[in-house]
Amino acid sequence: MERFRTDKALNALIRFANLGGGGLNKMRALKLIWLSDRYHLRQYGRTITGDQYFAMKNGPVASCTFDLLKGSGISFDIGEMQNIAEYLTSSQYNYSVHGEADIDVFSETDIEVMDLIWEKYKHYDHFALSELSHNFPEWIRYKANFEIAEKGRYEIVMDDFFVNVSDKIGLFNDSEEFLNESREIFLEFSA
């Protein structure tokens, strides 16, 4: 399994907030990170953040990144918490950032993908991104669970990220041959 990269998750939050004028809605940021991780996994065989994904009522969620935004959940060491607090100010639904993202933590493909996702989805608000996410197999797999119970979270099967989705933007519709190659790289990384 990939290892969660606190530095990449924090800097992805900062980067998207900077692109959004200095702050963003938390759900919107989490959906942009999910789309970035999903796309990067399909193209390059690994996610950007190394996060673990869960299906929740409002769609797929990068669990550790969500905890980072909340300031709770997983255990961050003291240095990481001070670093997070230095860059993020969080309210109930939104967060703002102080400073620029450290792009040195990212590969060229990480930056390329985050910029692409921002360009394609920057006009979507958090509700539109949540609704969009309900058309993806990693959420559809658990749809019936959410019809029964309002709350809950279900660990996403990462192989669902390799399933094509037809949407008007068209980023998630690759040939099976290409996806099989990316899936093999992912399996090597996660072994």
Salt bridges, closest charged atoms under 4 A:
ASP7 OD2 - ARG5 NH2 2.76
ASP67 OD1 - LYS70 NZ 3.44
ASP110 OD2 - LYS8 NZ 2.73
ASP110 OD1 - HIS40 NE2 3.19
ASP110 OD1 - ARG46 NH1 3.06
ASP115 OD1 - ARG15 NH2 2.65
GLU119 OE1 - LYS122 NZ 3.33
GLU138 OE2 - ARG38 NE 2.66
GLU150 OE1 - LYS57 NZ 2.72
ASP159 OD1 - ARG183 NE 2.68
ASP160 OD2 - ARG141 NE 2.73
ASP174 OD2 - ARG42 NH2 3.12
